[in-house]
């Protein structure tokens, strides 16, 4: 599936994973589980998770950790695909 199609599908998705002050370590297993079931997951990075970095940086690190593709970031939300 191409990137544009993934963006269209992601538009109507609800956020199902929230990254908070515990950082990306706390959500790695949950995101892995959701990607195994859904293939496309939307993640919200709360203010505490972004301290000292951008949403894009945090999302790229999380994508690498769960072996997924980062489809896009918009605001403080990122979409992952596997």
ABEGO torsion letter per residue (X at the ends): XBAAAAAAAAAABBBABBBBAAEAAAAAAAAAAAAAAAGBBBBBBBAAAABGBBAAAAAAAAAAAAGBBBABBBEABBBBBX
